[in-house]
Amino acid sequence: MAKTKPHVNIVFVGHVDAGKSTTVGRLMYDSGNLPEQELRKLKEKAEELGKGGFEFAFVMDNLKEERERGVTIDLSHKKFVTAKYEYTVIDAPGHKDFIKNMITGASQADVAVLVVAAPEGIMEQTREHMFLCRTLGVGQIAILINKMDVPKFSEQRYNEVKADMSNLLKTVGYNPANVAFIP
């Protein structure tokens, strides 16, 4: 009888346009869970819709309206397996109009990755999503500081966002010392 691996649900949350879907798509590709041929098809579809560069987001954003608007509307799930765990990645919408879908995704999660765009820092949905993750019982959270290359990489900007996020974490009851910050 084969031993089953522990299962972990990971939700990606954060303000609209922070890069959640793109990050998840890239994770799938870099981990070998998105074949090159499939990525090529998504790239062609993105270019066909005038959304060149959105191919990684299209891994998770499957609805026609999501692809046309460039905004996640509904939850999407992808499974992948590593040597130690079986994961389900949940991509949650960041737009305030779709907060019910974000809540549904966070309520299923064991772990949250809160994606923050470095140029903008903490935005309205950044705060709300962190608060909701805590309220919904997500015990583990990581902060992914995304878009570090816009307009150019700055360690100073990373440290500013990290400090701001650490303060926000404390206000909702997370201990920043137990949180991974990922540039």
PyMOL commands that place a pseudoatom at each C-alpha (Angstrom):
pseudoatom trace, name=CA, resn=MET, resi=1, chain=A, elem=C, hetatm=0, pos=[0.000, 0.000, 0.000]
pseudoatom trace, name=CA, resn=ALA, resi=2, chain=A, elem=C, hetatm=0, pos=[1.453, 3.356, -1.067]
pseudoatom trace, name=CA, resn=LYS, resi=3, chain=A, elem=C, hetatm=0, pos=[1.993, 5.911, 1.635]
pseudoatom trace, name=CA, resn=THR, resi=4, chain=A, elem=C, hetatm=0, pos=[-0.005, 9.074, 0.994]
pseudoatom trace, name=CA, resn=LYS, resi=5, chain=A, elem=C, hetatm=0, pos=[1.739, 12.408, 1.232]
pseudoatom trace, name=CA, resn=PRO, resi=6, chain=A, elem=C, hetatm=0, pos=[0.455, 15.190, 3.448]
pseudoatom trace, name=CA, resn=HIS, resi=7, chain=A, elem=C, hetatm=0, pos=[-1.805, 17.584, 1.550]
pseudoatom trace, name=CA, resn=VAL, resi=8, chain=A, elem=C, hetatm=0, pos=[-1.416, 21.365, 1.813]
pseudoatom trace, name=CA, resn=ASN, resi=9, chain=A, elem=C, hetatm=0, pos=[-3.747, 24.026, 0.387]
pseudoatom trace, name=CA, resn=ILE, resi=10, chain=A, elem=C, hetatm=0, pos=[-1.903, 27.247, -0.479]
pseudoatom trace, name=CA, resn=VAL, resi=11, chain=A, elem=C, hetatm=0, pos=[-3.873, 30.376, -1.373]
pseudoatom trace, name=CA, resn=PHE, resi=12, chain=A, elem=C, hetatm=0, pos=[-2.295, 33.299, -3.224]
pseudoatom trace, name=CA, resn=VAL, resi=13, chain=A, elem=C, hetatm=0, pos=[-3.942, 36.564, -2.169]
pseudoatom trace, name=CA, resn=GLY, resi=14, chain=A, elem=C, hetatm=0, pos=[-3.288, 40.295, -2.428]
pseudoatom trace, name=CA, resn=HIS, resi=15, chain=A, elem=C, hetatm=0, pos=[-4.353, 43.514, -4.092]
pseudoatom trace, name=CA, resn=VAL, resi=16, chain=A, elem=C, hetatm=0, pos=[-5.490, 43.492, -7.715]
pseudoatom trace, name=CA, resn=ASP, resi=17, chain=A, elem=C, hetatm=0, pos=[-2.557, 43.577, -10.173]
pseudoatom trace, name=CA, resn=ALA, resi=18, chain=A, elem=C, hetatm=0, pos=[0.036, 42.533, -7.582]
pseudoatom trace, name=CA, resn=GLY, resi=19, chain=A, elem=C, hetatm=0, pos=[0.933, 39.591, -9.842]
pseudoatom trace, name=CA, resn=LYS, resi=20, chain=A, elem=C, hetatm=0, pos=[-0.717, 36.638, -8.072]
pseudoatom trace, name=CA, resn=SER, resi=21, chain=A, elem=C, hetatm=0, pos=[-1.816, 34.688, -11.167]
pseudoatom trace, name=CA, resn=THR, resi=22, chain=A, elem=C, hetatm=0, pos=[1.441, 35.385, -12.982]
pseudoatom trace, name=CA, resn=THR, resi=23, chain=A, elem=C, hetatm=0, pos=[3.426, 34.207, -9.959]
pseudoatom trace, name=CA, resn=VAL, resi=24, chain=A, elem=C, hetatm=0, pos=[1.413, 30.993, -9.697]
pseudoatom trace, name=CA, resn=GLY, resi=25, chain=A, elem=C, hetatm=0, pos=[1.769, 30.333, -13.427]
pseudoatom trace, name=CA, resn=ARG, resi=26, chain=A, elem=C, hetatm=0, pos=[5.502, 30.879, -13.188]
pseudoatom trace, name=CA, resn=LEU, resi=27, chain=A, elem=C, hetatm=0, pos=[5.694, 28.573, -10.163]
pseudoatom trace, name=CA, resn=MET, resi=28, chain=A, elem=C, hetatm=0, pos=[3.894, 25.860, -12.122]
pseudoatom trace, name=CA, resn=TYR, resi=29, chain=A, elem=C, hetatm=0, pos=[6.237, 26.287, -15.063]
pseudoatom trace, name=CA, resn=ASP, resi=30, chain=A, elem=C, hetatm=0, pos=[9.463, 26.446, -13.030]
pseudoatom trace, name=CA, resn=SER, resi=31, chain=A, elem=C, hetatm=0, pos=[8.448, 23.389, -10.987]
pseudoatom trace, name=CA, resn=GLY, resi=32, chain=A, elem=C, hetatm=0, pos=[7.897, 21.336, -14.136]
pseudoatom trace, name=CA, resn=ASN, resi=33, chain=A, elem=C, hetatm=0, pos=[4.118, 21.223, -13.697]
pseudoatom trace, name=CA, resn=LEU, resi=34, chain=A, elem=C, hetatm=0, pos=[3.410, 23.223, -16.846]
pseudoatom trace, name=CA, resn=PRO, resi=35, chain=A, elem=C, hetatm=0, pos=[4.741, 21.674, -20.048]
pseudoatom trace, name=CA, resn=GLU, resi=36, chain=A, elem=C, hetatm=0, pos=[6.573, 23.923, -22.521]
pseudoatom trace, name=CA, resn=GLN, resi=37, chain=A, elem=C, hetatm=0, pos=[3.987, 23.085, -25.207]
pseudoatom trace, name=CA, resn=GLU, resi=38, chain=A, elem=C, hetatm=0, pos=[1.128, 24.278, -22.995]
pseudoatom trace, name=CA, resn=LEU, resi=39, chain=A, elem=C, hetatm=0, pos=[2.969, 27.507, -22.183]
pseudoatom trace, name=CA, resn=ARG, resi=40, chain=A, elem=C, hetatm=0, pos=[3.475, 28.121, -25.917]
pseudoatom trace, name=CA, resn=LYS, resi=41, chain=A, elem=C, hetatm=0, pos=[-0.292, 27.765, -26.485]
pseudoatom trace, name=CA, resn=LEU, resi=42, chain=A, elem=C, hetatm=0, pos=[-1.029, 30.181, -23.636]
pseudoatom trace, name=CA, resn=LYS, resi=43, chain=A, elem=C, hetatm=0, pos=[1.469, 32.680, -25.056]
pseudoatom trace, name=CA, resn=GLU, resi=44, chain=A, elem=C, hetatm=0, pos=[-0.227, 32.498, -28.458]
pseudoatom trace, name=CA, resn=LYS, resi=45, chain=A, elem=C, hetatm=0, pos=[-3.644, 32.983, -26.836]
pseudoatom trace, name=CA, resn=ALA, resi=46, chain=A, elem=C, hetatm=0, pos=[-2.384, 35.980, -24.835]
pseudoatom trace, name=CA, resn=GLU, resi=47, chain=A, elem=C, hetatm=0, pos=[-0.937, 37.602, -27.960]
pseudoatom trace, name=CA, resn=GLU, resi=48, chain=A, elem=C, hetatm=0, pos=[-4.131, 36.890, -29.896]
pseudoatom trace, name=CA, resn=LEU, resi=49, chain=A, elem=C, hetatm=0, pos=[-6.087, 38.788, -27.204]
pseudoatom trace, name=CA, resn=GLY, resi=50, chain=A, elem=C, hetatm=0, pos=[-3.608, 41.678, -27.182]
pseudoatom trace, name=CA, resn=LYS, resi=51, chain=A, elem=C, hetatm=0, pos=[-2.336, 40.596, -23.760]
pseudoatom trace, name=CA, resn=GLY, resi=52, chain=A, elem=C, hetatm=0, pos=[1.249, 39.698, -24.642]
pseudoatom trace, name=CA, resn=GLY, resi=53, chain=A, elem=C, hetatm=0, pos=[3.173, 38.816, -21.495]
pseudoatom trace, name=CA, resn=PHE, resi=54, chain=A, elem=C, hetatm=0, pos=[0.084, 37.451, -19.694]
pseudoatom trace, name=CA, resn=GLU, resi=55, chain=A, elem=C, hetatm=0, pos=[0.778, 33.806, -20.587]
pseudoatom trace, name=CA, resn=PHE, resi=56, chain=A, elem=C, hetatm=0, pos=[1.732, 32.863, -17.021]
pseudoatom trace, name=CA, resn=ALA, resi=57, chain=A, elem=C, hetatm=0, pos=[-1.437, 34.501, -15.666]
pseudoatom trace, name=CA, resn=PHE, resi=58, chain=A, elem=C, hetatm=0, pos=[-3.478, 32.510, -18.188]
pseudoatom trace, name=CA, resn=VAL, resi=59, chain=A, elem=C, hetatm=0, pos=[-2.331, 29.289, -16.487]
pseudoatom trace, name=CA, resn=MET, resi=60, chain=A, elem=C, hetatm=0, pos=[-4.764, 30.124, -13.684]
pseudoatom trace, name=CA, resn=ASP, resi=61, chain=A, elem=C, hetatm=0, pos=[-7.115, 32.633, -15.329]
pseudoatom trace, name=CA, resn=ASN, resi=62, chain=A, elem=C, hetatm=0, pos=[-9.180, 30.333, -17.513]
pseudoatom trace, name=CA, resn=LEU, resi=63, chain=A, elem=C, hetatm=0, pos=[-12.425, 32.250, -17.955]
pseudoatom trace, name=CA, resn=LYS, resi=64, chain=A, elem=C, hetatm=0, pos=[-12.867, 34.182, -21.192]
pseudoatom trace, name=CA, resn=GLU, resi=65, chain=A, elem=C, hetatm=0, pos=[-13.729, 37.364, -19.267]
pseudoatom trace, name=CA, resn=GLU, resi=66, chain=A, elem=C, hetatm=0, pos=[-10.652, 36.991, -17.032]
pseudoatom trace, name=CA, resn=ARG, resi=67, chain=A, elem=C, hetatm=0, pos=[-8.391, 36.712, -20.026]
pseudoatom trace, name=CA, resn=GLU, resi=68, chain=A, elem=C, hetatm=0, pos=[-9.984, 39.613, -21.867]
pseudoatom trace, name=CA, resn=ARG, resi=69, chain=A, elem=C, hetatm=0, pos=[-10.003, 41.937, -18.838]
pseudoatom trace, name=CA, resn=GLY, resi=70, chain=A, elem=C, hetatm=0, pos=[-6.695, 40.774, -17.355]
pseudoatom trace, name=CA, resn=VAL, resi=71, chain=A, elem=C, hetatm=0, pos=[-8.322, 40.385, -13.921]
pseudoatom trace, name=CA, resn=THR, resi=72, chain=A, elem=C, hetatm=0, pos=[-8.931, 37.227, -11.872]
pseudoatom trace, name=CA, resn=ILE, resi=73, chain=A, elem=C, hetatm=0, pos=[-12.644, 36.846, -11.139]
pseudoatom trace, name=CA, resn=ASP, resi=74, chain=A, elem=C, hetatm=0, pos=[-13.097, 33.314, -9.855]
pseudoatom trace, name=CA, resn=LEU, resi=75, chain=A, elem=C, hetatm=0, pos=[-10.960, 30.948, -7.845]
pseudoatom trace, name=CA, resn=SER, resi=76, chain=A, elem=C, hetatm=0, pos=[-8.796, 28.522, -9.723]
pseudoatom trace, name=CA, resn=HIS, resi=77, chain=A, elem=C, hetatm=0, pos=[-7.025, 25.471, -8.386]
pseudoatom trace, name=CA, resn=LYS, resi=78, chain=A, elem=C, hetatm=0, pos=[-3.976, 23.550, -9.585]
pseudoatom trace, name=CA, resn=LYS, resi=79, chain=A, elem=C, hetatm=0, pos=[-2.460, 20.486, -7.998]
pseudoatom trace, name=CA, resn=PHE, resi=80, chain=A, elem=C, hetatm=0, pos=[1.173, 19.519, -7.951]
pseudoatom trace, name=CA, resn=VAL, resi=81, chain=A, elem=C, hetatm=0, pos=[3.254, 17.013, -6.058]
pseudoatom trace, name=CA, resn=THR, resi=82, chain=A, elem=C, hetatm=0, pos=[6.745, 17.234, -4.610]
pseudoatom trace, name=CA, resn=ALA, resi=83, chain=A, elem=C, hetatm=0, pos=[8.864, 14.597, -2.937]
pseudoatom trace, name=CA, resn=LYS, resi=84, chain=A, elem=C, hetatm=0, pos=[7.298, 15.430, 0.437]
pseudoatom trace, name=CA, resn=TYR, resi=85, chain=A, elem=C, hetatm=0, pos=[3.865, 16.966, -0.178]
pseudoatom trace, name=CA, resn=GLU, resi=86, chain=A, elem=C, hetatm=0, pos=[0.812, 17.091, -2.392]
pseudoatom trace, name=CA, resn=TYR, resi=87, chain=A, elem=C, hetatm=0, pos=[-0.244, 20.707, -2.914]
pseudoatom trace, name=CA, resn=THR, resi=88, chain=A, elem=C, hetatm=0, pos=[-3.331, 22.447, -4.160]
pseudoatom trace, name=CA, resn=VAL, resi=89, chain=A, elem=C, hetatm=0, pos=[-2.578, 26.012, -5.165]
pseudoatom trace, name=CA, resn=ILE, resi=90, chain=A, elem=C, hetatm=0, pos=[-5.565, 28.342, -5.023]
pseudoatom trace, name=CA, resn=ASP, resi=91, chain=A, elem=C, hetatm=0, pos=[-5.375, 31.578, -6.992]
pseudoatom trace, name=CA, resn=ALA, resi=92, chain=A, elem=C, hetatm=0, pos=[-7.774, 34.092, -5.417]
pseudoatom trace, name=CA, resn=PRO, resi=93, chain=A, elem=C, hetatm=0, pos=[-9.001, 37.306, -7.026]
pseudoatom trace, name=CA, resn=GLY, resi=94, chain=A, elem=C, hetatm=0, pos=[-7.615, 40.580, -5.728]
pseudoatom trace, name=CA, resn=HIS, resi=95, chain=A, elem=C, hetatm=0, pos=[-10.290, 42.971, -6.969]
pseudoatom trace, name=CA, resn=LYS, resi=96, chain=A, elem=C, hetatm=0, pos=[-12.656, 44.174, -4.231]
pseudoatom trace, name=CA, resn=ASP, resi=97, chain=A, elem=C, hetatm=0, pos=[-15.697, 43.290, -6.374]
pseudoatom trace, name=CA, resn=PHE, resi=98, chain=A, elem=C, hetatm=0, pos=[-14.772, 39.608, -6.068]
pseudoatom trace, name=CA, resn=ILE, resi=99, chain=A, elem=C, hetatm=0, pos=[-13.997, 39.500, -2.327]
pseudoatom trace, name=CA, resn=LYS, resi=100, chain=A, elem=C, hetatm=0, pos=[-16.511, 36.669, -1.769]
pseudoatom trace, name=CA, resn=ASN, resi=101, chain=A, elem=C, hetatm=0, pos=[-14.418, 34.440, -4.021]
pseudoatom trace, name=CA, resn=MET, resi=102, chain=A, elem=C, hetatm=0, pos=[-11.242, 35.441, -2.163]
pseudoatom trace, name=CA, resn=ILE, resi=103, chain=A, elem=C, hetatm=0, pos=[-12.911, 34.536, 1.144]
pseudoatom trace, name=CA, resn=THR, resi=104, chain=A, elem=C, hetatm=0, pos=[-13.906, 31.131, -0.223]
pseudoatom trace, name=CA, resn=GLY, resi=105, chain=A, elem=C, hetatm=0, pos=[-10.304, 30.468, -1.288]
pseudoatom trace, name=CA, resn=ALA, resi=106, chain=A, elem=C, hetatm=0, pos=[-8.787, 31.639, 1.994]
pseudoatom trace, name=CA, resn=SER, resi=107, chain=A, elem=C, hetatm=0, pos=[-11.253, 29.550, 3.991]
pseudoatom trace, name=CA, resn=GLN, resi=108, chain=A, elem=C, hetatm=0, pos=[-9.854, 26.425, 2.297]
pseudoatom trace, name=CA, resn=ALA, resi=109, chain=A, elem=C, hetatm=0, pos=[-6.201, 27.322, 2.886]
pseudoatom trace, name=CA, resn=ASP, resi=110, chain=A, elem=C, hetatm=0, pos=[-3.603, 25.950, 5.257]
pseudoatom trace, name=CA, resn=VAL, resi=111, chain=A, elem=C, hetatm=0, pos=[-1.062, 28.521, 4.086]
pseudoatom trace, name=CA, resn=ALA, resi=112, chain=A, elem=C, hetatm=0, pos=[-1.379, 31.941, 2.430]
pseudoatom trace, name=CA, resn=VAL, resi=113, chain=A, elem=C, hetatm=0, pos=[1.058, 33.755, 0.209]
pseudoatom trace, name=CA, resn=LEU, resi=114, chain=A, elem=C, hetatm=0, pos=[0.232, 37.452, 0.317]
pseudoatom trace, name=CA, resn=VAL, resi=115, chain=A, elem=C, hetatm=0, pos=[1.583, 39.060, -2.850]
pseudoatom trace, name=CA, resn=VAL, resi=116, chain=A, elem=C, hetatm=0, pos=[2.545, 42.739, -2.561]
pseudoatom trace, name=CA, resn=ALA, resi=117, chain=A, elem=C, hetatm=0, pos=[3.759, 44.770, -5.537]
pseudoatom trace, name=CA, resn=ALA, resi=118, chain=A, elem=C, hetatm=0, pos=[6.942, 46.606, -4.509]
pseudoatom trace, name=CA, resn=PRO, resi=119, chain=A, elem=C, hetatm=0, pos=[6.198, 49.828, -6.428]
pseudoatom trace, name=CA, resn=GLU, resi=120, chain=A, elem=C, hetatm=0, pos=[2.811, 50.302, -4.728]
pseudoatom trace, name=CA, resn=GLY, resi=121, chain=A, elem=C, hetatm=0, pos=[3.427, 48.646, -1.359]
pseudoatom trace, name=CA, resn=ILE, resi=122, chain=A, elem=C, hetatm=0, pos=[0.450, 48.144, 0.941]
pseudoatom trace, name=CA, resn=MET, resi=123, chain=A, elem=C, hetatm=0, pos=[-2.861, 48.780, -0.824]
pseudoatom trace, name=CA, resn=GLU, resi=124, chain=A, elem=C, hetatm=0, pos=[-6.497, 48.468, 0.277]
pseudoatom trace, name=CA, resn=GLN, resi=125, chain=A, elem=C, hetatm=0, pos=[-6.873, 44.791, -0.604]
pseudoatom trace, name=CA, resn=THR, resi=126, chain=A, elem=C, hetatm=0, pos=[-3.444, 43.976, 0.878]
pseudoatom trace, name=CA, resn=ARG, resi=127, chain=A, elem=C, hetatm=0, pos=[-4.790, 44.965, 4.293]
pseudoatom trace, name=CA, resn=GLU, resi=128, chain=A, elem=C, hetatm=0, pos=[-8.167, 43.339, 3.796]
pseudoatom trace, name=CA, resn=HIS, resi=129, chain=A, elem=C, hetatm=0, pos=[-6.729, 40.058, 2.541]
pseudoatom trace, name=CA, resn=MET, resi=130, chain=A, elem=C, hetatm=0, pos=[-4.281, 39.809, 5.435]
pseudoatom trace, name=CA, resn=PHE, resi=131, chain=A, elem=C, hetatm=0, pos=[-7.058, 40.509, 7.938]
pseudoatom trace, name=CA, resn=LEU, resi=132, chain=A, elem=C, hetatm=0, pos=[-9.356, 37.948, 6.288]
pseudoatom trace, name=CA, resn=CYS, resi=133, chain=A, elem=C, hetatm=0, pos=[-6.633, 35.267, 6.224]
pseudoatom trace, name=CA, resn=ARG, resi=134, chain=A, elem=C, hetatm=0, pos=[-6.106, 35.748, 9.951]
pseudoatom trace, name=CA, resn=THR, resi=135, chain=A, elem=C, hetatm=0, pos=[-9.848, 35.824, 10.681]
pseudoatom trace, name=CA, resn=LEU, resi=136, chain=A, elem=C, hetatm=0, pos=[-10.424, 32.675, 8.608]
pseudoatom trace, name=CA, resn=GLY, resi=137, chain=A, elem=C, hetatm=0, pos=[-7.755, 30.788, 10.564]
pseudoatom trace, name=CA, resn=VAL, resi=138, chain=A, elem=C, hetatm=0, pos=[-4.891, 30.688, 8.078]
pseudoatom trace, name=CA, resn=GLY, resi=139, chain=A, elem=C, hetatm=0, pos=[-2.064, 30.057, 10.535]
pseudoatom trace, name=CA, resn=GLN, resi=140, chain=A, elem=C, hetatm=0, pos=[0.882, 30.348, 8.177]
pseudoatom trace, name=CA, resn=ILE, resi=141, chain=A, elem=C, hetatm=0, pos=[1.483, 33.273, 5.871]
pseudoatom trace, name=CA, resn=ALA, resi=142, chain=A, elem=C, hetatm=0, pos=[4.362, 34.291, 3.629]
pseudoatom trace, name=CA, resn=ILE, resi=143, chain=A, elem=C, hetatm=0, pos=[4.839, 37.715, 2.081]
pseudoatom trace, name=CA, resn=LEU, resi=144, chain=A, elem=C, hetatm=0, pos=[5.959, 37.744, -1.536]
pseudoatom trace, name=CA, resn=ILE, resi=145, chain=A, elem=C, hetatm=0, pos=[7.259, 41.179, -2.512]
pseudoatom trace, name=CA, resn=ASN, resi=146, chain=A, elem=C, hetatm=0, pos=[6.716, 41.115, -6.240]
pseudoatom trace, name=CA, resn=LYS, resi=147, chain=A, elem=C, hetatm=0, pos=[7.693, 43.337, -9.164]
pseudoatom trace, name=CA, resn=MET, resi=148, chain=A, elem=C, hetatm=0, pos=[11.064, 44.114, -7.603]
pseudoatom trace, name=CA, resn=ASP, resi=149, chain=A, elem=C, hetatm=0, pos=[12.358, 45.002, -11.066]
pseudoatom trace, name=CA, resn=VAL, resi=150, chain=A, elem=C, hetatm=0, pos=[9.912, 47.919, -11.563]
pseudoatom trace, name=CA, resn=PRO, resi=151, chain=A, elem=C, hetatm=0, pos=[11.311, 50.395, -12.366]
pseudoatom trace, name=CA, resn=LYS, resi=152, chain=A, elem=C, hetatm=0, pos=[14.601, 48.814, -11.262]
pseudoatom trace, name=CA, resn=PHE, resi=153, chain=A, elem=C, hetatm=0, pos=[15.657, 46.535, -8.427]
pseudoatom trace, name=CA, resn=SER, resi=154, chain=A, elem=C, hetatm=0, pos=[16.101, 48.325, -5.119]
pseudoatom trace, name=CA, resn=GLU, resi=155, chain=A, elem=C, hetatm=0, pos=[17.083, 46.594, -1.905]
pseudoatom trace, name=CA, resn=GLN, resi=156, chain=A, elem=C, hetatm=0, pos=[16.025, 49.766, -0.093]
pseudoatom trace, name=CA, resn=ARG, resi=157, chain=A, elem=C, hetatm=0, pos=[12.481, 49.470, -1.505]
pseudoatom trace, name=CA, resn=TYR, resi=158, chain=A, elem=C, hetatm=0, pos=[12.333, 45.793, -0.516]
pseudoatom trace, name=CA, resn=ASN, resi=159, chain=A, elem=C, hetatm=0, pos=[13.320, 46.701, 3.054]
pseudoatom trace, name=CA, resn=GLU, resi=160, chain=A, elem=C, hetatm=0, pos=[10.711, 49.496, 3.181]
pseudoatom trace, name=CA, resn=VAL, resi=161, chain=A, elem=C, hetatm=0, pos=[7.921, 47.184, 2.052]
pseudoatom trace, name=CA, resn=LYS, resi=162, chain=A, elem=C, hetatm=0, pos=[9.137, 44.472, 4.432]
pseudoatom trace, name=CA, resn=ALA, resi=163, chain=A, elem=C, hetatm=0, pos=[9.059, 46.917, 7.363]
pseudoatom trace, name=CA, resn=ASP, resi=164, chain=A, elem=C, hetatm=0, pos=[5.574, 48.157, 6.418]
pseudoatom trace, name=CA, resn=MET, resi=165, chain=A, elem=C, hetatm=0, pos=[4.303, 44.586, 6.026]
pseudoatom trace, name=CA, resn=SER, resi=166, chain=A, elem=C, hetatm=0, pos=[5.880, 43.578, 9.360]
pseudoatom trace, name=CA, resn=ASN, resi=167, chain=A, elem=C, hetatm=0, pos=[3.924, 46.333, 11.094]
pseudoatom trace, name=CA, resn=LEU, resi=168, chain=A, elem=C, hetatm=0, pos=[0.722, 45.232, 9.356]
pseudoatom trace, name=CA, resn=LEU, resi=169, chain=A, elem=C, hetatm=0, pos=[1.349, 41.604, 10.322]
pseudoatom trace, name=CA, resn=LYS, resi=170, chain=A, elem=C, hetatm=0, pos=[1.619, 42.613, 13.985]
pseudoatom trace, name=CA, resn=THR, resi=171, chain=A, elem=C, hetatm=0, pos=[-1.692, 44.508, 13.876]
pseudoatom trace, name=CA, resn=VAL, resi=172, chain=A, elem=C, hetatm=0, pos=[-3.585, 41.354, 12.910]
pseudoatom trace, name=CA, resn=GLY, resi=173, chain=A, elem=C, hetatm=0, pos=[-1.724, 38.981, 15.224]
pseudoatom trace, name=CA, resn=TYR, resi=174, chain=A, elem=C, hetatm=0, pos=[0.917, 37.391, 13.013]
pseudoatom trace, name=CA, resn=ASN, resi=175, chain=A, elem=C, hetatm=0, pos=[4.490, 37.354, 14.325]
pseudoatom trace, name=CA, resn=PRO, resi=176, chain=A, elem=C, hetatm=0, pos=[6.762, 38.769, 11.580]
pseudoatom trace, name=CA, resn=ALA, resi=177, chain=A, elem=C, hetatm=0, pos=[9.650, 36.670, 12.931]
pseudoatom trace, name=CA, resn=ASN, resi=178, chain=A, elem=C, hetatm=0, pos=[7.705, 33.566, 11.840]
pseudoatom trace, name=CA, resn=VAL, resi=179, chain=A, elem=C, hetatm=0, pos=[6.861, 34.900, 8.377]
pseudoatom trace, name=CA, resn=ALA, resi=180, chain=A, elem=C, hetatm=0, pos=[8.931, 34.271, 5.270]
pseudoatom trace, name=CA, resn=PHE, resi=181, chain=A, elem=C, hetatm=0, pos=[9.554, 37.374, 3.176]
pseudoatom trace, name=CA, resn=ILE, resi=182, chain=A, elem=C, hetatm=0, pos=[10.285, 36.490, -0.432]
pseudoatom trace, name=CA, resn=PRO, resi=183, chain=A, elem=C, hetatm=0, pos=[11.608, 39.101, -2.897]
for i in range(1, 183): cmd.bond("trace and resi %d" % i, "trace and resi %d" % (i + 1))
show_as sticks, trace
zoom trace
